[in-house]
């Protein structure tokens, strides 16, 4: 599964949007966008919503790896976590394929 930064970069490049343009549209600096894309900074939920809207990607795909979902205290909860991870991974793969 791609990292949040990799996914932002993939969507941005595929959309033909420069780091500068994305930065201007969401109200941050080009350097900040670069730091996000290189996983050196974490964006707020509000910023991720803006980025997702501009890049036309589902925000949950950007947020998924940042969510702290417990592994589960029993077999049933662990199975649910495994299924959620699988769904998110497949969704990212499909969306990334559409971006390529």
N, C-alpha and C positions, 0 to 999 in steps of 0.2 A: 504494500500500500504506500502511495506517495505521502510525503509529509505535506503539511499545510502550505509551506513555502513553495515547494515544488509544484503543487497544484495551482497556486496563485500564478506562478510564473508560466506554467503551461497554458492556462486559460488566457493570460494577458498576451502572451506571444501569439497564440492562435487567433486572438481577436484583433491583432495588429495594433495594439495599444502600447505606447511607450511607457516606461516607468514614470517619466515626467508627467505625461498626460494623466495616468492613473492617479499619481500623487496629487495633482491639481484638483482632480474631480472629487477626491475623498478628503482633501484638506490636510495632507501631510507632505513631507519632503520626499524628493526622489531617493535620498539616502535611506529614509525610513522604509520605503517600498523595497529597496534592495536588501535591507536587513531582514524584512519579513520573508522575502523570497529565499534568503539564505538561512532561514530558521535561527536567526540571531536575536530576533525580537518576537514577542507575542502581541497580536493585535487584540483590541477589545472586541467584544461581541458587536457593538455598534459599528465599529470600523469594518469588521468582517461582513456585516450585512451590506454596507455600502459597496465594498469591493465585489461581493457576490452579485449584487444587482447590476453593477457596471459591466462585469465580465460575463453575466448571464449564466451563472453556475448556482446550483442549490447551496445555500449557506451551510446546511448540515454536513456537506462533504468537506467544507473547510474546517468546521468545528469538530468533527468526529474524533480526531486524534487528540484533541485537547480536553475532551470530556473525561472525567474521572469516574468511570463506571466500575463499581465494585465487582470483584471476581465472583462473589457469591459465597454464601456461608453453607450452602447445601448443593446437592447434585442438580436439583431443578434450577436454582439460580445460576449456577455455572453454565448449564446448558443454554439458558436464555442469553447470557452474556456471549457465549460462543456464536449463537445464531445472529445476534445483533452485529457482532464483528464481521461475520460472514456477509450479511446484507450490505453493510457499509462498504466493505471491500469490493463486492460485486458492483455496487452502484458507482464507486470511484472508477473501477476498470471500464465500465460501460461509458461513463461520461468522458473519461480520458480518451477512449477510443474515438468518440465522436469529435473530440477536439483535435485529434491528429490529422 
